[in-house]
Amino acid sequence: MEKTYITITHLDEFMASEFIKIGDVLTLKKQPNSYDDETILVLSEKGTKYGYVANSSGTVAHGTHSAGYIYRDFDQEAGCVVRFRLDDVAIAELISKPVQATEDSED
């Protein structure tokens, strides 16, 4: 089975750059809004907002897929594992077994 990688953006905006580490298991949660109906929020294991799955050609790292590409691959939540870190972004691998966030997140 081919691995699917995504770019996680806005880490600095949510101060996640200090906390996110290679190997972390994160939750992906669909959160469509009036600007983008394929928005995917990225949450820590405890439900803290860490960022978003990149969804534009300017933010999707080469070799990774956009939020729009993976949006139909899962119902409401999925999981990913952080594989690489680059300043304000992380590269993560989708995993087949979803993880559950323990706290509700806010916008």
PyMOL commands that set and color helices and strands:
alter all, ss='L'
color gray80, all
select helices_A, chain A and resi 16-18+67-73
alter helices_A, ss='H'
color red, helices_A
select strands_A, chain A and resi 5-9+25-30+40-43+49-53+77-86+89-95
alter strands_A, ss='S'
color yellow, strands_A
deselect
rebuild
show_as cartoon
